Amino acid sequence: MHTLFKLGRRLFNDSDRLMALMILSLHALLIWGDSSGLHRALFLCHYGCFLMWQPVMRQTKTLSWQAIFLIVVGAGVGMFFLNWWVIAFWIAGLFALIGGRIFSGESTRDRLPNILASTYLLAILLLWVVPKLLKANDDLAAAEFLLTYFLPFLPIAILFLSSKSKISSQSTNIDFFYTLLIFLLSSIVILGSFAIGVIWKIHYIQLLIVVVMGLAATLVVLSWLWNPSSTFSGLELLMSRYLLSIGLPFEHWIRQIAKYAEYEPTAEKFLQAAMRELVALNWVNGLMWEVEGTKNQIGNSTPYISTFNFHQLHLTLYSRWQFSPAMYLHVQLLTQILGEFYEAKRREEMLIQNTYMQSLYETGSRLTHDIKNILQSMGTLSAAAEQSSDDGSDDARLIELVKKQLPRLNQRLASTLTKLERPSAEKKSQEKVASWWKTFKQINTQLQVSFEAPINMPKTNIDPDVLDSVVDNLLHNALEKTKLEANTIINVSLMPSIHFCLEVTDTGSAIPDSVVERLFKSHISSKNGLGVGLFHAAQQASNAGYQLSLVDNRDGEVRFRLEMITTEQAD
């Protein structure tokens, strides 16, 4: 008893074996149903096997009263109104359900039971049922023995196929498109065979050849028209355009949305314009959308509601009638395009805001760097005043130095404040190299720095504010290194060249390679500074027509060069 229970459990938990039982019961109904009194019993047996196998509703699903009503109606039609026409279209439906699953199988072994079942159904339909409709039994009398006793070996083979590798709880996939296509083709074969047989009165084998060959030729022509060549797109493009253009031209919608995205200044105004365009369609009665907690509505509400969500946009569409599946997919595509354009507009606003904040940050960092250099120069003057002798011998020199440097520092501070108030109103000052060099040496005399200059100074004009800011930053970095590394010598050299070229060299340790890669290109973390000095110094020099570079970087010789960019270098 236990063995029979296990056998029955394995049998009824396997969809392929249930399919085989359904086909065997159908075979018994077709062969012996007319000639015996077991017609209703055989039909109920086949109908029960079909209900256990059917892939539409799961076996564990609770039936609603509508489903129960349909099952009872189906049983009543089969018991009292069953004829060869009903059987023909019933087999066509089974063939479509099983044949549509062939395309979704993962391997040849998984598809084999469906192939065997489809072969049986097609054979029994063309060689047994359709001849019954045409009353052409005598034309296939020779094949009756084979159909009765050898064709059932196909479903019997399914019973003995191993299903050890198949998951028992695996859900059945149904491809609706392929299933519908196969059912329509089967119906064409049935109706075409019947029409030709009634009109031409030919032998059934000839009729069958004509129908099958005609159907094959039609499919070949349709397959060629679907995509005939690279120069003519064929039915494929027409079908795609139709699916994309249900309700309105797709190109018109794209063009309107792109126009709003280009001309509307903000994402919110773009969204409002796009919603007005969408609600103007004849099948849309109203819209409600929510963005970041803010709800807006346009038009009127209806009982037919469709919801769409894209990124931060939540859209509720009220239509004038219930959407069909094709129409719903079309509306989903249109609203998704709207959502993508809206998201792009939001990113554009965020990018503009980030650019504005970045410019504020860079301006503040650059001006902070300028003020820091000015304070360093003032610190140098304070150090010179503190180191003056008590007898007053250096007072005259100190007063002279202060008289020269205070106006310059005041000018640099005023220029920095002007940049802060009106960044675009920045003005460049001009001075001779010899005059700037003399003043620069005087203000930095108290520092442990050596100065070198050629006898013949370059005759070009320079921007003293830019040079003071950049060179002060280089000197400050070198002086910070002397606090960590004793006996470091700093040298500032004005190079003998036609144009301005100045080098700042120290004998300290080399700059790490990881820092050199980012030098002058981005902000660098600094233990004793702002970490932005050289970055802004390089930008300031470049904007004024100079180039700041690291020409030597090794232990004992770290050399920075500030050089005027000539026409040849720019080319």
Residue, then its C-alpha position, 0 to 999 in steps of 0.5 A: m500500500h505504501t509503495l502504491f502511495k509513493l507511486g501515485r505521489r510521484l505520478f501526480n507531482d510530475s506535470d509531464r506524466l500528468m500530461a501523458l495521462m491526459i493524452l492517453s485519456l484523450h486517445a481512449l475518448l477519440i478511439w473508443g468513445d463513439s463505439s461504447g457507452l463509456h463516452r461520458a466517463l472517458f470524457l470526465c477522466h480526460y477532463g480531470c487529467f486536464l485540470m490536474w495538468q493545466p498550466v494556467m492555475r496552480q494546483t495549490k491555488t484556492l478556487s474562486w466561485q467564478a473558476i468553479f463555475l467555468i469548470v462546471v460549465g466546461a464539464g457540462v458542455g463536454m458531456f452533453f454537446l461534445n462533437w467533432w468540431v468541439i474536439a478539433f478546436w479542443i485539440a488545437g488548444l492543447f497543441a497550442l498550450i504544449g507547443g508554446r512551451i517548447f520555446s521556453g524549455e532550458s534544454t533538449r531533455d526538458r523539451l522532449p516530453n513537449i515535443l512528443a506530446s505535440t507530435y501526437l496531438l498534431a498527428i491525431l488532429l490531421l489523421w483522425v479528427v479532420p477526416k471525421l469532419l470531412k467524413a473521409n474515413d475510407d481515405l485513411a483506413a490503412a492508417e487506422f491500425l497505426l493510429t489506434y495502437f502505435l501512436p499511443f507509444l508517444p505519450i507512454a514514452i513520456l511516462f518512462l522519461s526520467s525526471k530526477s533532475k527536474i525540480s518538482s515545484q518548478s512553475t510552468n512558463i507559458d509564452f502567450f504570443y507563441t501559444l496564440l500563434i500556434f492556435l491560430l495556425s492550427s485553426i487555419v489548418i482545420l478550417g482550410s482543410f474543411a473548406i478545400g475538402v468540401i469545395w474540391k472533393i479531392h482525396y484527403i491525402q491530396l487535400l492535406i498536402v495542399v493545405v500544409m504546403g500552402l501554409a508553409a509557403t505563406l509562412v515563408v513569404l511572411s518571414w521574408l516580408w518581416n525583414p527582407s533586406s538591409t535597404f527595406s525594413g519590411l513588416e518589422l518596422l511597421m509593427s514596431r511603429y504601430l506599437l510605439s504609436i498607439g494613441l499618438p505619434f511617438e515622434h511628435w511626443i519626443r519632439q515636444i518633450a525635447k523642446y520643453a527640456e531645452y527651453e524651460p529653465t527649471a525641472e519643475k517648469f519642465l514637468q508642468a509643461a510636459m504634464r499639460e502636454l500629456v493631459a491634452l491627449n484625448w484618452v487622458n482625463g487627469l493627472m496627479w504627480e508627486v515629487e519629493g513630497t509635493k503633490n500636484q494635480i491637473g484635470n479630473s479624476t476617473p475610475y480608471i487609474s494607472t500608476f507609474n514610478f520613475h526615480q523621484l517622480h510618482l505619476t497617477l494617470y486617470s484615463r477615459w477608459q480602461f487601458s488594454p495591455a498594449m496601450y498600458l505598455h505604450v503609456q508606460l514608455l511615454t511616461q518613462i521618457l518623461g521621467e528620464f527627461y525630468e531626471a536629466k533636468r534635475r541633474e542639470e540643475m544640481l550640476i549648475q548649483n555644484t558649479y556655483m558652489q565650486s566657484l565660490y569655494e575656489t574663489g574663497s580659497r584663492l583669496t584666503h591664499d592671497i590674504k595669507n601671503i599678505l599676512q606673511s609679508m606683514g609678519t616679515l616686516s614685524a620680524a624686521a622691526e623686532q630684530s632692529s638694534d637698540d642704538g637706532s642705527d637701523d631705524a632709518r633703514l627700517i622706516e624706509l622699508v616700511k614706507k615702501q612696503l606698506p603702500r604695496l601691502n595696502q594695494r595688494l589687500a585692496s586688490t584682494l577685496t576687489k576680487l572678493e566683491r567683483p571677481s570679474a573686475e580684476k586688474k593687472s598692474q605692470e612693473k619692471v623686473a629690476s624694480w620688483w626684484k629690488t623691493f622683493k629682496q628688501i622685504n625678505t632680507q631678514l629671512q634665511v634666504s640667499f638671492e641671486a640675479p644676473i647683471n643684466m635684468p630682463k627688460t620685460n614688464i611683470d605683474p608684481d601682485v601675481l609674483d609676490s603671491v606665488v613666490d611668497n607661497l614658494l618661500h613659505n613652503a621652503l621655510e616650513k621645511t627648514k623647521l622640520e629639516a635642519n641645515t636646509i638652504i633656500n636660494v631664490s635665483l633670477m635666471p639670465s634670460i630674455h623673459f622673466c624666469l625665477e627659481v626657488t631651490d631648497t636642499g631639503s628632502a624630495i617631495p613624495d611621488s604620490v604628492v608630485e602626481r597631484l601637484f598643481k592639479s588638485h588640492i593636497s592635504s597639508k599638515n602645516g598649511l591650507g593644502v591649497g597653496l600651490f594649486h591656487a598659485a599655479q592657477q593664478a600664475s597661469n591666468a596671468g601668463y606664467q607657468l609654475s613647475l617643479v623642474d628638479n625633485r631629489d634629496g638635496e635639490v628641490r627646484f620650483r620654476l616660475e617662468m613667463i609664457t612666451t609665444e613660442q611656448a604657447d604654440 
